[in-house]
């Protein structure tokens, strides 16, 4: 008797979850045996892996460091200052391309290989 009641509560909990999920919408499909099955619609969640995002940020800093090391301190800062005088998008780019501590640190390692 106890097993039956536990099974019933488990089914009831599952139905409650399914009903709550269906409040966001649902889809129906016809199975091969003719039974119409109703399933909750999945919400779109972009799957962005943390490693990929970290690799993108690290690649950006390495790119900045290569530019910084190849152009030199003065030329790089002059070009960033020229970007600062441009349109809004160029000003945003100049803010991102500022020579920060991380860029200078990485450029210190890259500099012997470039020259």
Phi and psi restraints in degrees (range 20) as a CNS / XPLOR table:
assign (resid 1 and name C) (resid 2 and name N)
       (resid 2 and name CA) (resid 2 and name C) 1.0 -66.7 20.0 2
assign (resid 2 and name N) (resid 2 and name CA)
       (resid 2 and name C) (resid 3 and name N) 1.0 -40.4 20.0 2
assign (resid 2 and name C) (resid 3 and name N)
       (resid 3 and name CA) (resid 3 and name C) 1.0 -60.3 20.0 2
assign (resid 3 and name N) (resid 3 and name CA)
       (resid 3 and name C) (resid 4 and name N) 1.0 -41.7 20.0 2
assign (resid 3 and name C) (resid 4 and name N)
       (resid 4 and name CA) (resid 4 and name C) 1.0 -63.8 20.0 2
assign (resid 4 and name N) (resid 4 and name CA)
       (resid 4 and name C) (resid 5 and name N) 1.0 -41.7 20.0 2
assign (resid 4 and name C) (resid 5 and name N)
       (resid 5 and name CA) (resid 5 and name C) 1.0 -69.3 20.0 2
assign (resid 5 and name N) (resid 5 and name CA)
       (resid 5 and name C) (resid 6 and name N) 1.0 -38.1 20.0 2
assign (resid 5 and name C) (resid 6 and name N)
       (resid 6 and name CA) (resid 6 and name C) 1.0 -64.7 20.0 2
assign (resid 6 and name N) (resid 6 and name CA)
       (resid 6 and name C) (resid 7 and name N) 1.0 -41.0 20.0 2
assign (resid 6 and name C) (resid 7 and name N)
       (resid 7 and name CA) (resid 7 and name C) 1.0 -62.8 20.0 2
assign (resid 7 and name N) (resid 7 and name CA)
       (resid 7 and name C) (resid 8 and name N) 1.0 -42.7 20.0 2
assign (resid 7 and name C) (resid 8 and name N)
       (resid 8 and name CA) (resid 8 and name C) 1.0 -62.7 20.0 2
assign (resid 8 and name N) (resid 8 and name CA)
       (resid 8 and name C) (resid 9 and name N) 1.0 -45.3 20.0 2
assign (resid 8 and name C) (resid 9 and name N)
       (resid 9 and name CA) (resid 9 and name C) 1.0 -64.4 20.0 2
assign (resid 9 and name N) (resid 9 and name CA)
       (resid 9 and name C) (resid 10 and name N) 1.0 -36.7 20.0 2
assign (resid 9 and name C) (resid 10 and name N)
       (resid 10 and name CA) (resid 10 and name C) 1.0 -64.0 20.0 2
assign (resid 10 and name N) (resid 10 and name CA)
       (resid 10 and name C) (resid 11 and name N) 1.0 -44.6 20.0 2
assign (resid 10 and name C) (resid 11 and name N)
       (resid 11 and name CA) (resid 11 and name C) 1.0 -63.9 20.0 2
assign (resid 11 and name N) (resid 11 and name CA)
       (resid 11 and name C) (resid 12 and name N) 1.0 -41.3 20.0 2
assign (resid 11 and name C) (resid 12 and name N)
       (resid 12 and name CA) (resid 12 and name C) 1.0 -64.2 20.0 2
assign (resid 12 and name N) (resid 12 and name CA)
       (resid 12 and name C) (resid 13 and name N) 1.0 -40.7 20.0 2
assign (resid 12 and name C) (resid 13 and name N)
       (resid 13 and name CA) (resid 13 and name C) 1.0 -63.7 20.0 2
assign (resid 13 and name N) (resid 13 and name CA)
       (resid 13 and name C) (resid 14 and name N) 1.0 -43.6 20.0 2
assign (resid 13 and name C) (resid 14 and name N)
       (resid 14 and name CA) (resid 14 and name C) 1.0 -62.0 20.0 2
assign (resid 14 and name N) (resid 14 and name CA)
       (resid 14 and name C) (resid 15 and name N) 1.0 -40.9 20.0 2
assign (resid 14 and name C) (resid 15 and name N)
       (resid 15 and name CA) (resid 15 and name C) 1.0 -65.9 20.0 2
assign (resid 15 and name N) (resid 15 and name CA)
       (resid 15 and name C) (resid 16 and name N) 1.0 -37.3 20.0 2
assign (resid 15 and name C) (resid 16 and name N)
       (resid 16 and name CA) (resid 16 and name C) 1.0 -63.0 20.0 2
assign (resid 16 and name N) (resid 16 and name CA)
       (resid 16 and name C) (resid 17 and name N) 1.0 -42.6 20.0 2
assign (resid 16 and name C) (resid 17 and name N)
       (resid 17 and name CA) (resid 17 and name C) 1.0 -63.7 20.0 2
assign (resid 17 and name N) (resid 17 and name CA)
       (resid 17 and name C) (resid 18 and name N) 1.0 -43.2 20.0 2
assign (resid 17 and name C) (resid 18 and name N)
       (resid 18 and name CA) (resid 18 and name C) 1.0 -64.8 20.0 2
assign (resid 18 and name N) (resid 18 and name CA)
       (resid 18 and name C) (resid 19 and name N) 1.0 -39.8 20.0 2
assign (resid 18 and name C) (resid 19 and name N)
       (resid 19 and name CA) (resid 19 and name C) 1.0 -64.5 20.0 2
assign (resid 19 and name N) (resid 19 and name CA)
       (resid 19 and name C) (resid 20 and name N) 1.0 -42.3 20.0 2
assign (resid 19 and name C) (resid 20 and name N)
       (resid 20 and name CA) (resid 20 and name C) 1.0 -64.7 20.0 2
assign (resid 20 and name N) (resid 20 and name CA)
       (resid 20 and name C) (resid 21 and name N) 1.0 -38.3 20.0 2
assign (resid 20 and name C) (resid 21 and name N)
       (resid 21 and name CA) (resid 21 and name C) 1.0 -67.9 20.0 2
assign (resid 21 and name N) (resid 21 and name CA)
       (resid 21 and name C) (resid 22 and name N) 1.0 -33.5 20.0 2
assign (resid 21 and name C) (resid 22 and name N)
       (resid 22 and name CA) (resid 22 and name C) 1.0 -73.8 20.0 2
assign (resid 22 and name N) (resid 22 and name CA)
       (resid 22 and name C) (resid 23 and name N) 1.0 -12.9 20.0 2
assign (resid 22 and name C) (resid 23 and name N)
       (resid 23 and name CA) (resid 23 and name C) 1.0 -67.6 20.0 2
assign (resid 23 and name N) (resid 23 and name CA)
       (resid 23 and name C) (resid 24 and name N) 1.0 -17.3 20.0 2
assign (resid 23 and name C) (resid 24 and name N)
       (resid 24 and name CA) (resid 24 and name C) 1.0 -90.1 20.0 2
assign (resid 24 and name N) (resid 24 and name CA)
       (resid 24 and name C) (resid 25 and name N) 1.0 1.0 20.0 2
assign (resid 24 and name C) (resid 25 and name N)
       (resid 25 and name CA) (resid 25 and name C) 1.0 120.4 20.0 2
assign (resid 25 and name N) (resid 25 and name CA)
       (resid 25 and name C) (resid 26 and name N) 1.0 162.7 20.0 2
assign (resid 25 and name C) (resid 26 and name N)
       (resid 26 and name CA) (resid 26 and name C) 1.0 -151.5 20.0 2
assign (resid 26 and name N) (resid 26 and name CA)
       (resid 26 and name C) (resid 27 and name N) 1.0 163.2 20.0 2
assign (resid 26 and name C) (resid 27 and name N)
       (resid 27 and name CA) (resid 27 and name C) 1.0 -127.1 20.0 2
assign (resid 27 and name N) (resid 27 and name CA)
       (resid 27 and name C) (resid 28 and name N) 1.0 152.6 20.0 2
assign (resid 27 and name C) (resid 28 and name N)
       (resid 28 and name CA) (resid 28 and name C) 1.0 -120.0 20.0 2
assign (resid 28 and name N) (resid 28 and name CA)
       (resid 28 and name C) (resid 29 and name N) 1.0 148.3 20.0 2
assign (resid 28 and name C) (resid 29 and name N)
       (resid 29 and name CA) (resid 29 and name C) 1.0 -145.5 20.0 2
assign (resid 29 and name N) (resid 29 and name CA)
       (resid 29 and name C) (resid 30 and name N) 1.0 153.7 20.0 2
assign (resid 29 and name C) (resid 30 and name N)
       (resid 30 and name CA) (resid 30 and name C) 1.0 -100.3 20.0 2
assign (resid 30 and name N) (resid 30 and name CA)
       (resid 30 and name C) (resid 31 and name N) 1.0 120.2 20.0 2
assign (resid 30 and name C) (resid 31 and name N)
       (resid 31 and name CA) (resid 31 and name C) 1.0 -76.8 20.0 2
assign (resid 31 and name N) (resid 31 and name CA)
       (resid 31 and name C) (resid 32 and name N) 1.0 169.1 20.0 2
assign (resid 31 and name C) (resid 32 and name N)
       (resid 32 and name CA) (resid 32 and name C) 1.0 -62.2 20.0 2
assign (resid 32 and name N) (resid 32 and name CA)
       (resid 32 and name C) (resid 33 and name N) 1.0 -26.9 20.0 2
assign (resid 32 and name C) (resid 33 and name N)
       (resid 33 and name CA) (resid 33 and name C) 1.0 -89.1 20.0 2
assign (resid 33 and name N) (resid 33 and name CA)
       (resid 33 and name C) (resid 34 and name N) 1.0 4.7 20.0 2
assign (resid 33 and name C) (resid 34 and name N)
       (resid 34 and name CA) (resid 34 and name C) 1.0 94.2 20.0 2
assign (resid 34 and name N) (resid 34 and name CA)
       (resid 34 and name C) (resid 35 and name N) 1.0 0.1 20.0 2
assign (resid 34 and name C) (resid 35 and name N)
       (resid 35 and name CA) (resid 35 and name C) 1.0 -83.8 20.0 2
assign (resid 35 and name N) (resid 35 and name CA)
       (resid 35 and name C) (resid 36 and name N) 1.0 132.3 20.0 2
assign (resid 35 and name C) (resid 36 and name N)
       (resid 36 and name CA) (resid 36 and name C) 1.0 -88.2 20.0 2
assign (resid 36 and name N) (resid 36 and name CA)
       (resid 36 and name C) (resid 37 and name N) 1.0 123.1 20.0 2
assign (resid 36 and name C) (resid 37 and name N)
       (resid 37 and name CA) (resid 37 and name C) 1.0 -111.6 20.0 2
assign (resid 37 and name N) (resid 37 and name CA)
       (resid 37 and name C) (resid 38 and name N) 1.0 129.8 20.0 2
assign (resid 37 and name C) (resid 38 and name N)
       (resid 38 and name CA) (resid 38 and name C) 1.0 -103.5 20.0 2
assign (resid 38 and name N) (resid 38 and name CA)
       (resid 38 and name C) (resid 39 and name N) 1.0 126.6 20.0 2
assign (resid 38 and name C) (resid 39 and name N)
       (resid 39 and name CA) (resid 39 and name C) 1.0 -127.8 20.0 2
assign (resid 39 and name N) (resid 39 and name CA)
       (resid 39 and name C) (resid 40 and name N) 1.0 144.2 20.0 2
assign (resid 39 and name C) (resid 40 and name N)
       (resid 40 and name CA) (resid 40 and name C) 1.0 -65.7 20.0 2
assign (resid 40 and name N) (resid 40 and name CA)
       (resid 40 and name C) (resid 41 and name N) 1.0 142.9 20.0 2
assign (resid 40 and name C) (resid 41 and name N)
       (resid 41 and name CA) (resid 41 and name C) 1.0 -75.1 20.0 2
assign (resid 41 and name N) (resid 41 and name CA)
       (resid 41 and name C) (resid 42 and name N) 1.0 132.8 20.0 2
assign (resid 41 and name C) (resid 42 and name N)
       (resid 42 and name CA) (resid 42 and name C) 1.0 -76.4 20.0 2
assign (resid 42 and name N) (resid 42 and name CA)
       (resid 42 and name C) (resid 43 and name N) 1.0 140.8 20.0 2
assign (resid 42 and name C) (resid 43 and name N)
       (resid 43 and name CA) (resid 43 and name C) 1.0 -82.1 20.0 2
assign (resid 43 and name N) (resid 43 and name CA)
       (resid 43 and name C) (resid 44 and name N) 1.0 140.7 20.0 2
assign (resid 43 and name C) (resid 44 and name N)
       (resid 44 and name CA) (resid 44 and name C) 1.0 -76.8 20.0 2
assign (resid 44 and name N) (resid 44 and name CA)
       (resid 44 and name C) (resid 45 and name N) 1.0 118.8 20.0 2
assign (resid 44 and name C) (resid 45 and name N)
       (resid 45 and name CA) (resid 45 and name C) 1.0 -125.8 20.0 2
assign (resid 45 and name N) (resid 45 and name CA)
       (resid 45 and name C) (resid 46 and name N) 1.0 114.8 20.0 2
assign (resid 45 and name C) (resid 46 and name N)
       (resid 46 and name CA) (resid 46 and name C) 1.0 -63.7 20.0 2
assign (resid 46 and name N) (resid 46 and name CA)
       (resid 46 and name C) (resid 47 and name N) 1.0 136.7 20.0 2
assign (resid 46 and name C) (resid 47 and name N)
       (resid 47 and name CA) (resid 47 and name C) 1.0 -99.3 20.0 2
assign (resid 47 and name N) (resid 47 and name CA)
       (resid 47 and name C) (resid 48 and name N) 1.0 95.5 20.0 2
assign (resid 47 and name C) (resid 48 and name N)
       (resid 48 and name CA) (resid 48 and name C) 1.0 -106.2 20.0 2
assign (resid 48 and name N) (resid 48 and name CA)
       (resid 48 and name C) (resid 49 and name N) 1.0 111.5 20.0 2
assign (resid 48 and name C) (resid 49 and name N)
       (resid 49 and name CA) (resid 49 and name C) 1.0 -71.2 20.0 2
assign (resid 49 and name N) (resid 49 and name CA)
       (resid 49 and name C) (resid 50 and name N) 1.0 141.8 20.0 2
assign (resid 49 and name C) (resid 50 and name N)
       (resid 50 and name CA) (resid 50 and name C) 1.0 -65.6 20.0 2
assign (resid 50 and name N) (resid 50 and name CA)
       (resid 50 and name C) (resid 51 and name N) 1.0 -37.0 20.0 2
assign (resid 50 and name C) (resid 51 and name N)
       (resid 51 and name CA) (resid 51 and name C) 1.0 -63.8 20.0 2
assign (resid 51 and name N) (resid 51 and name CA)
       (resid 51 and name C) (resid 52 and name N) 1.0 -39.5 20.0 2
assign (resid 51 and name C) (resid 52 and name N)
       (resid 52 and name CA) (resid 52 and name C) 1.0 -65.1 20.0 2
assign (resid 52 and name N) (resid 52 and name CA)
       (resid 52 and name C) (resid 53 and name N) 1.0 -42.1 20.0 2
assign (resid 52 and name C) (resid 53 and name N)
       (resid 53 and name CA) (resid 53 and name C) 1.0 -65.6 20.0 2
assign (resid 53 and name N) (resid 53 and name CA)
       (resid 53 and name C) (resid 54 and name N) 1.0 -40.5 20.0 2
assign (resid 53 and name C) (resid 54 and name N)
       (resid 54 and name CA) (resid 54 and name C) 1.0 -65.4 20.0 2
assign (resid 54 and name N) (resid 54 and name CA)
       (resid 54 and name C) (resid 55 and name N) 1.0 -39.3 20.0 2
assign (resid 54 and name C) (resid 55 and name N)
       (resid 55 and name CA) (resid 55 and name C) 1.0 -65.5 20.0 2
assign (resid 55 and name N) (resid 55 and name CA)
       (resid 55 and name C) (resid 56 and name N) 1.0 -37.0 20.0 2
assign (resid 55 and name C) (resid 56 and name N)
       (resid 56 and name CA) (resid 56 and name C) 1.0 -64.2 20.0 2
assign (resid 56 and name N) (resid 56 and name CA)
       (resid 56 and name C) (resid 57 and name N) 1.0 -45.4 20.0 2
assign (resid 56 and name C) (resid 57 and name N)
       (resid 57 and name CA) (resid 57 and name C) 1.0 -65.4 20.0 2
assign (resid 57 and name N) (resid 57 and name CA)
       (resid 57 and name C) (resid 58 and name N) 1.0 -43.4 20.0 2
assign (resid 57 and name C) (resid 58 and name N)
       (resid 58 and name CA) (resid 58 and name C) 1.0 -63.6 20.0 2
assign (resid 58 and name N) (resid 58 and name CA)
       (resid 58 and name C) (resid 59 and name N) 1.0 -40.3 20.0 2
assign (resid 58 and name C) (resid 59 and name N)
       (resid 59 and name CA) (resid 59 and name C) 1.0 -62.8 20.0 2
assign (resid 59 and name N) (resid 59 and name CA)
       (resid 59 and name C) (resid 60 and name N) 1.0 -37.6 20.0 2
assign (resid 59 and name C) (resid 60 and name N)
       (resid 60 and name CA) (resid 60 and name C) 1.0 -63.7 20.0 2
assign (resid 60 and name N) (resid 60 and name CA)
       (resid 60 and name C) (resid 61 and name N) 1.0 -44.2 20.0 2
assign (resid 60 and name C) (resid 61 and name N)
       (resid 61 and name CA) (resid 61 and name C) 1.0 -66.3 20.0 2
assign (resid 61 and name N) (resid 61 and name CA)
       (resid 61 and name C) (resid 62 and name N) 1.0 -36.9 20.0 2
assign (resid 61 and name C) (resid 62 and name N)
       (resid 62 and name CA) (resid 62 and name C) 1.0 -65.9 20.0 2
assign (resid 62 and name N) (resid 62 and name CA)
       (resid 62 and name C) (resid 63 and name N) 1.0 -40.5 20.0 2
assign (resid 62 and name C) (resid 63 and name N)
       (resid 63 and name CA) (resid 63 and name C) 1.0 -60.4 20.0 2
assign (resid 63 and name N) (resid 63 and name CA)
       (resid 63 and name C) (resid 64 and name N) 1.0 -45.8 20.0 2
assign (resid 63 and name C) (resid 64 and name N)
       (resid 64 and name CA) (resid 64 and name C) 1.0 -61.8 20.0 2
assign (resid 64 and name N) (resid 64 and name CA)
       (resid 64 and name C) (resid 65 and name N) 1.0 -39.8 20.0 2
assign (resid 64 and name C) (resid 65 and name N)
       (resid 65 and name CA) (resid 65 and name C) 1.0 -66.8 20.0 2
assign (resid 65 and name N) (resid 65 and name CA)
       (resid 65 and name C) (resid 66 and name N) 1.0 -39.1 20.0 2
assign (resid 65 and name C) (resid 66 and name N)
       (resid 66 and name CA) (resid 66 and name C) 1.0 -64.1 20.0 2
assign (resid 66 and name N) (resid 66 and name CA)
       (resid 66 and name C) (resid 67 and name N) 1.0 -44.2 20.0 2
assign (resid 66 and name C) (resid 67 and name N)
       (resid 67 and name CA) (resid 67 and name C) 1.0 -61.6 20.0 2
assign (resid 67 and name N) (resid 67 and name CA)
       (resid 67 and name C) (resid 68 and name N) 1.0 -44.0 20.0 2
assign (resid 67 and name C) (resid 68 and name N)
       (resid 68 and name CA) (resid 68 and name C) 1.0 -63.8 20.0 2
assign (resid 68 and name N) (resid 68 and name CA)
       (resid 68 and name C) (resid 69 and name N) 1.0 -43.2 20.0 2
assign (resid 68 and name C) (resid 69 and name N)
       (resid 69 and name CA) (resid 69 and name C) 1.0 -71.3 20.0 2
assign (resid 69 and name N) (resid 69 and name CA)
       (resid 69 and name C) (resid 70 and name N) 1.0 -36.7 20.0 2
assign (resid 69 and name C) (resid 70 and name N)
       (resid 70 and name CA) (resid 70 and name C) 1.0 -77.0 20.0 2
assign (resid 70 and name N) (resid 70 and name CA)
       (resid 70 and name C) (resid 71 and name N) 1.0 -35.2 20.0 2
assign (resid 70 and name C) (resid 71 and name N)
       (resid 71 and name CA) (resid 71 and name C) 1.0 -85.6 20.0 2
assign (resid 71 and name N) (resid 71 and name CA)
       (resid 71 and name C) (resid 72 and name N) 1.0 -31.2 20.0 2
assign (resid 71 and name C) (resid 72 and name N)
       (resid 72 and name CA) (resid 72 and name C) 1.0 97.1 20.0 2
assign (resid 72 and name N) (resid 72 and name CA)
       (resid 72 and name C) (resid 73 and name N) 1.0 161.5 20.0 2
assign (resid 72 and name C) (resid 73 and name N)
       (resid 73 and name CA) (resid 73 and name C) 1.0 -62.9 20.0 2
assign (resid 73 and name N) (resid 73 and name CA)
       (resid 73 and name C) (resid 74 and name N) 1.0 -49.8 20.0 2
assign (resid 73 and name C) (resid 74 and name N)
       (resid 74 and name CA) (resid 74 and name C) 1.0 -68.7 20.0 2
assign (resid 74 and name N) (resid 74 and name CA)
       (resid 74 and name C) (resid 75 and name N) 1.0 -47.8 20.0 2
assign (resid 74 and name C) (resid 75 and name N)
       (resid 75 and name CA) (resid 75 and name C) 1.0 -63.9 20.0 2
assign (resid 75 and name N) (resid 75 and name CA)
       (resid 75 and name C) (resid 76 and name N) 1.0 -41.4 20.0 2
assign (resid 75 and name C) (resid 76 and name N)
       (resid 76 and name CA) (resid 76 and name C) 1.0 -61.7 20.0 2
assign (resid 76 and name N) (resid 76 and name CA)
       (resid 76 and name C) (resid 77 and name N) 1.0 -46.7 20.0 2
assign (resid 76 and name C) (resid 77 and name N)
       (resid 77 and name CA) (resid 77 and name C) 1.0 -66.4 20.0 2
assign (resid 77 and name N) (resid 77 and name CA)
       (resid 77 and name C) (resid 78 and name N) 1.0 -33.2 20.0 2
assign (resid 77 and name C) (resid 78 and name N)
       (resid 78 and name CA) (resid 78 and name C) 1.0 -64.9 20.0 2
assign (resid 78 and name N) (resid 78 and name CA)
       (resid 78 and name C) (resid 79 and name N) 1.0 -42.2 20.0 2
assign (resid 78 and name C) (resid 79 and name N)
       (resid 79 and name CA) (resid 79 and name C) 1.0 -67.8 20.0 2
assign (resid 79 and name N) (resid 79 and name CA)
       (resid 79 and name C) (resid 80 and name N) 1.0 -36.7 20.0 2
assign (resid 79 and name C) (resid 80 and name N)
       (resid 80 and name CA) (resid 80 and name C) 1.0 -66.6 20.0 2
assign (resid 80 and name N) (resid 80 and name CA)
       (resid 80 and name C) (resid 81 and name N) 1.0 -38.3 20.0 2
assign (resid 80 and name C) (resid 81 and name N)
       (resid 81 and name CA) (resid 81 and name C) 1.0 -65.0 20.0 2
assign (resid 81 and name N) (resid 81 and name CA)
       (resid 81 and name C) (resid 82 and name N) 1.0 -36.1 20.0 2
assign (resid 81 and name C) (resid 82 and name N)
       (resid 82 and name CA) (resid 82 and name C) 1.0 -65.8 20.0 2
assign (resid 82 and name N) (resid 82 and name CA)
       (resid 82 and name C) (resid 83 and name N) 1.0 -38.1 20.0 2
assign (resid 82 and name C) (resid 83 and name N)
       (resid 83 and name CA) (resid 83 and name C) 1.0 -64.6 20.0 2
assign (resid 83 and name N) (resid 83 and name CA)
       (resid 83 and name C) (resid 84 and name N) 1.0 -35.0 20.0 2
assign (resid 83 and name C) (resid 84 and name N)
       (resid 84 and name CA) (resid 84 and name C) 1.0 -62.8 20.0 2
assign (resid 84 and name N) (resid 84 and name CA)
       (resid 84 and name C) (resid 85 and name N) 1.0 -24.4 20.0 2
assign (resid 84 and name C) (resid 85 and name N)
       (resid 85 and name CA) (resid 85 and name C) 1.0 -88.4 20.0 2
assign (resid 85 and name N) (resid 85 and name CA)
       (resid 85 and name C) (resid 86 and name N) 1.0 -2.5 20.0 2
assign (resid 85 and name C) (resid 86 and name N)
       (resid 86 and name CA) (resid 86 and name C) 1.0 -85.9 20.0 2
assign (resid 86 and name N) (resid 86 and name CA)
       (resid 86 and name C) (resid 87 and name N) 1.0 -159.1 20.0 2
assign (resid 86 and name C) (resid 87 and name N)
       (resid 87 and name CA) (resid 87 and name C) 1.0 -70.4 20.0 2
assign (resid 87 and name N) (resid 87 and name CA)
       (resid 87 and name C) (resid 88 and name N) 1.0 179.7 20.0 2
assign (resid 87 and name C) (resid 88 and name N)
       (resid 88 and name CA) (resid 88 and name C) 1.0 -59.2 20.0 2
assign (resid 88 and name N) (resid 88 and name CA)
       (resid 88 and name C) (resid 89 and name N) 1.0 -44.0 20.0 2
assign (resid 88 and name C) (resid 89 and name N)
       (resid 89 and name CA) (resid 89 and name C) 1.0 -66.1 20.0 2
assign (resid 89 and name N) (resid 89 and name CA)
       (resid 89 and name C) (resid 90 and name N) 1.0 -37.4 20.0 2
assign (resid 89 and name C) (resid 90 and name N)
       (resid 90 and name CA) (resid 90 and name C) 1.0 -67.6 20.0 2
assign (resid 90 and name N) (resid 90 and name CA)
       (resid 90 and name C) (resid 91 and name N) 1.0 -36.1 20.0 2
assign (resid 90 and name C) (resid 91 and name N)
       (resid 91 and name CA) (resid 91 and name C) 1.0 -65.9 20.0 2
assign (resid 91 and name N) (resid 91 and name CA)
       (resid 91 and name C) (resid 92 and name N) 1.0 -38.0 20.0 2
assign (resid 91 and name C) (resid 92 and name N)
       (resid 92 and name CA) (resid 92 and name C) 1.0 -64.6 20.0 2
assign (resid 92 and name N) (resid 92 and name CA)
       (resid 92 and name C) (resid 93 and name N) 1.0 -42.2 20.0 2
assign (resid 92 and name C) (resid 93 and name N)
       (resid 93 and name CA) (resid 93 and name C) 1.0 -62.9 20.0 2
assign (resid 93 and name N) (resid 93 and name CA)
       (resid 93 and name C) (resid 94 and name N) 1.0 -38.6 20.0 2
assign (resid 93 and name C) (resid 94 and name N)
       (resid 94 and name CA) (resid 94 and name C) 1.0 -68.0 20.0 2
assign (resid 94 and name N) (resid 94 and name CA)
       (resid 94 and name C) (resid 95 and name N) 1.0 -33.7 20.0 2
assign (resid 94 and name C) (resid 95 and name N)
       (resid 95 and name CA) (resid 95 and name C) 1.0 -65.4 20.0 2
assign (resid 95 and name N) (resid 95 and name CA)
       (resid 95 and name C) (resid 96 and name N) 1.0 -40.7 20.0 2
assign (resid 95 and name C) (resid 96 and name N)
       (resid 96 and name CA) (resid 96 and name C) 1.0 -71.4 20.0 2
assign (resid 96 and name N) (resid 96 and name CA)
       (resid 96 and name C) (resid 97 and name N) 1.0 -31.4 20.0 2
assign (resid 96 and name C) (resid 97 and name N)
       (resid 97 and name CA) (resid 97 and name C) 1.0 -91.0 20.0 2
assign (resid 97 and name N) (resid 97 and name CA)
       (resid 97 and name C) (resid 98 and name N) 1.0 5.7 20.0 2
assign (resid 97 and name C) (resid 98 and name N)
       (resid 98 and name CA) (resid 98 and name C) 1.0 -55.6 20.0 2
assign (resid 98 and name N) (resid 98 and name CA)
       (resid 98 and name C) (resid 99 and name N) 1.0 143.6 20.0 2
assign (resid 98 and name C) (resid 99 and name N)
       (resid 99 and name CA) (resid 99 and name C) 1.0 -78.0 20.0 2
assign (resid 99 and name N) (resid 99 and name CA)
       (resid 99 and name C) (resid 100 and name N) 1.0 100.5 20.0 2
assign (resid 99 and name C) (resid 100 and name N)
       (resid 100 and name CA) (resid 100 and name C) 1.0 -98.1 20.0 2
assign (resid 100 and name N) (resid 100 and name CA)
       (resid 100 and name C) (resid 101 and name N) 1.0 -178.7 20.0 2
assign (resid 100 and name C) (resid 101 and name N)
       (resid 101 and name CA) (resid 101 and name C) 1.0 -64.1 20.0 2
assign (resid 101 and name N) (resid 101 and name CA)
       (resid 101 and name C) (resid 102 and name N) 1.0 -38.7 20.0 2
assign (resid 101 and name C) (resid 102 and name N)
       (resid 102 and name CA) (resid 102 and name C) 1.0 -65.1 20.0 2
assign (resid 102 and name N) (resid 102 and name CA)
       (resid 102 and name C) (resid 103 and name N) 1.0 -43.1 20.0 2
assign (resid 102 and name C) (resid 103 and name N)
       (resid 103 and name CA) (resid 103 and name C) 1.0 -63.1 20.0 2
assign (resid 103 and name N) (resid 103 and name CA)
       (resid 103 and name C) (resid 104 and name N) 1.0 -44.2 20.0 2
assign (resid 103 and name C) (resid 104 and name N)
       (resid 104 and name CA) (resid 104 and name C) 1.0 -67.3 20.0 2
assign (resid 104 and name N) (resid 104 and name CA)
       (resid 104 and name C) (resid 105 and name N) 1.0 -35.5 20.0 2
assign (resid 104 and name C) (resid 105 and name N)
       (resid 105 and name CA) (resid 105 and name C) 1.0 -65.2 20.0 2
assign (resid 105 and name N) (resid 105 and name CA)
       (resid 105 and name C) (resid 106 and name N) 1.0 -46.1 20.0 2
assign (resid 105 and name C) (resid 106 and name N)
       (resid 106 and name CA) (resid 106 and name C) 1.0 -68.1 20.0 2
assign (resid 106 and name N) (resid 106 and name CA)
       (resid 106 and name C) (resid 107 and name N) 1.0 -38.1 20.0 2
assign (resid 106 and name C) (resid 107 and name N)
       (resid 107 and name CA) (resid 107 and name C) 1.0 -63.2 20.0 2
assign (resid 107 and name N) (resid 107 and name CA)
       (resid 107 and name C) (resid 108 and name N) 1.0 -30.1 20.0 2
assign (resid 107 and name C) (resid 108 and name N)
       (resid 108 and name CA) (resid 108 and name C) 1.0 -63.5 20.0 2
assign (resid 108 and name N) (resid 108 and name CA)
       (resid 108 and name C) (resid 109 and name N) 1.0 -34.2 20.0 2
assign (resid 108 and name C) (resid 109 and name N)
       (resid 109 and name CA) (resid 109 and name C) 1.0 -77.6 20.0 2
assign (resid 109 and name N) (resid 109 and name CA)
       (resid 109 and name C) (resid 110 and name N) 1.0 -34.6 20.0 2
assign (resid 109 and name C) (resid 110 and name N)
       (resid 110 and name CA) (resid 110 and name C) 1.0 -81.3 20.0 2
assign (resid 110 and name N) (resid 110 and name CA)
       (resid 110 and name C) (resid 111 and name N) 1.0 -28.2 20.0 2
assign (resid 110 and name C) (resid 111 and name N)
       (resid 111 and name CA) (resid 111 and name C) 1.0 -52.1 20.0 2
assign (resid 111 and name N) (resid 111 and name CA)
       (resid 111 and name C) (resid 112 and name N) 1.0 -44.9 20.0 2
assign (resid 111 and name C) (resid 112 and name N)
       (resid 112 and name CA) (resid 112 and name C) 1.0 -63.0 20.0 2
assign (resid 112 and name N) (resid 112 and name CA)
       (resid 112 and name C) (resid 113 and name N) 1.0 -27.8 20.0 2
assign (resid 112 and name C) (resid 113 and name N)
       (resid 113 and name CA) (resid 113 and name C) 1.0 -79.9 20.0 2
assign (resid 113 and name N) (resid 113 and name CA)
       (resid 113 and name C) (resid 114 and name N) 1.0 -25.7 20.0 2
assign (resid 113 and name C) (resid 114 and name N)
       (resid 114 and name CA) (resid 114 and name C) 1.0 -83.9 20.0 2
assign (resid 114 and name N) (resid 114 and name CA)
       (resid 114 and name C) (resid 115 and name N) 1.0 -36.3 20.0 2
